[in-house]
Amino acid sequence: MNRDLLYEKAFRMKEAQPWKTLKAEQVFALEIAEKIYYVQMAEDADTDKVLKICQDENDLKSCLVALEYDDDDIVSDVELKAQAFSQNTLICALISRDYLREKDQEAVRTYAKDHGISLRGRYAWPQMLRLVSFQVPREPDPEEENAMAESMEAIIWLSQHSEESGIQIREISSDTAWITLIRKTADGYTAEDMKMPKLPEMEIPAGESRNDVFKMKTTKMKKHGTWYCQLDVLSDPRDAEGVDGLHYAWELQTFNLDSAQDVSVQPVRDYVHRTDVMLDKLMEAIFRENTCPKEILVSDARTEKLLQSWCKEVGIRLSRGDMPEGLYEENDEDTENQDFEEMIKQVDTVLEFLQMVPDEILLERQKDLAEQRVFLEIMAVVPEIPASTRKKIIKTVQRIDELVNKTPVKRKKTTGKAKRTSETSLVISVSLGSGCYRHIQISNKESLEAFSDQILNAFDFFDDHGHAFFMDNRAYSDMDCYYMAGFEDGERTTDEYTLEQAGAFPGKKFKYVFDFGDDWTFQCRVLKELNEITPHPRVIRSKGEAPEQYPDWEDDGWDDDDDEED
């Protein structure tokens, strides 16, 4: 399918203005190549005109949920977002230029110039994309482009000939028995009533915790106070190993009502199919806070079903009620500002990382490079991004494109500096609290797992828990993290990546977290690089006495029956 054909039909759709004759409730079925699609002409805040093409009954269900949503309805905001993010709908939109990627802007400019079309107006720029369930939108494939072209042609014809043809498009709802079916003929379109397809029920997964150690520890903790919990889908996309492109994660938003403080629970990629991971993250937060609630309050069915069985197992009372008044409203503006500042920090971290790491190392991480490129492209079109940051993003994307197109890799000549061998040594300062640090000399080719072993040896810790490295220097950040193999599903693992591949170069700061219950957080900084080989990692400088790993081992309240039997 020629993309110019889609542009041609999009500009014809703009001229026909079907949104003036068809309401959002007038959804119709359209037969294309013996397959049924469901087509809706919608508006977004009177600024964008969006033609939605639902590819199956699940998408149609999401469309109806949005149509029937009401502030007083039983459908919660979370369920509305869940339905919206789960769609695989095709989108043909007329939008503002600012929401298009640079390369798409250039393609539209070229087409408009070649065909004498003005791009002025509030919704002058066409956009074609396919929504992907809980992932960022993608380019449509040829079959989907054909469905887009046929749908635009049908809605243009209906807006221009509905009166003379006598075709009436039914308004639909979740309890509608019939929907209008449109078929193409030699000289136009015909319409007939079709039985409304059976829509899928909204399935909510029940929570199941498989971590008996975490549950036992939670059960034995003293409980007091009340927490409020609510599942939500995060609106900022992120990357994860094993997922093609950026995705939208689930977060269990948690608030301690007694201290009036947020409790940070790490988001997960796919809570729907891995409820146990979400519950593990909640228990990790309980251990980190060193406090366990006596009661958890929820206000929606999804969160209640996640926590129901687990609360019963660990001895926490679960109550259903309204969200406490003013819980999030008072801090909405502050939260938005913090979220935006965090978003800018993420962009700056990515830019700094890509500028610091040599080309040859970046090219060894092509998948990561592609994911970072997608992230930067998305951020480049966010209207609130400062112009200076947007320029940096564009330059960085251009550099990535240049890198990927390099074959073979061109290495810069060194002048006046010693050439680096393929294997060098790093001196890394690892500190734990104030006045306690170890300088470790280690090969840049050693794995992160080997570096973890050396850190624990240097501080006299038992290697009996999970660990992770956070190369953007923010503990539990998802931007550039490496988890112990088998611990965090879908993440890059420390046994598969070397220090060099992870971007450990002089001046780099990053964090190492050990034991996700006690959260021992080590601050790491690469002091220098030596043009020599270190066969085995070693501590070359030590200061301060390391803290005890288990200071209250005998008084922690655990049963010792097994030890006594031994």
QUIFEN-V14370 format. One line per field, one symbol per residue. ss: DSSP state (a for helix, b for strand, c for the rest). psi: psi as a letter, one per 40 degrees, with the letter a starting at -180 (. if undefined). A space follows every 10 residues. Layout:
ss->???
psi->???
This chain:
ss->ccaaaaaaaa aaaaaacaaa cccccccbbb bbccbbbbbb bbbbcccbbb bbbbccaaaa aaaaaaaacc ccccccaaaa aaaaaccccb bbbbbcaaac caaaaaaaaa aaaacccccc ccccbbbbbb bbccbbbbcc caaaaaaaaa aaaaaaaaaa aaaaaccccc cccccccbbb bbbbbccbbb bbbbbccccc cccccccccc caaaaaaaaa ccbccbbbbb bbbccccbcc ccccccbccb bbbbbbcccc bbbccccbcc ccccaaaaaa aaaaaaaaac cbccbbbbcc aaaaaaaaaa aaaaccbbbb cccccccccc caaaaaaaaa aaaaaaaaaa aaaaaaccaa aaaccaaaaa aaaaaaaaaa ccccccaaaa aaaaaaaaaa aaaacccccc cccccccccc ccccbbbbbb bcccccbbbb bbbcccbaaa aaaaaaaacc ccccccbbbb cccccccccc bbbccccccc cbbccccbcc ccccccccbb bbbbcccccb bbbbbbbbbb cccccccbbb bbbccccccc ccaaaccccc aaaaac
psi->hhdddddddd ddddddfded dhideghihh hhfeihihhh hiihfedihh hhhheadddd dddddddeii deiehidddd ddddeeifih hhihaideei iddddddddd ddddefhhfi idgehihhih ihhfiiiihi iddddddddd dddddddddd edddeehhhi hiidehdiih hhiiadebii iihihhihii ihhhihhhhe gdddddddde ihhiihihih iihhehiiii hehhiiihii hghhhhddef iihhhhiidg ddegdddddd ddddddddef ihidihhiei ddddddeddd dddefhhhih aihhhededd eddddddddd dddddddddd ddddddhidd ddeefddddd dddddddddd ehdehidddd dddddddddd ddddehhihh hiihheihih idhaiihhhh igahehihhh hiieeiiddd ddddddddef ihgeiiiihg eefhheiedg ihiihedhhe iiieeehidd defgihehhi ihhhgedefh hhhihhdihh gihhdhiihe ihhihiihdg dfdefeeihf ddddd.
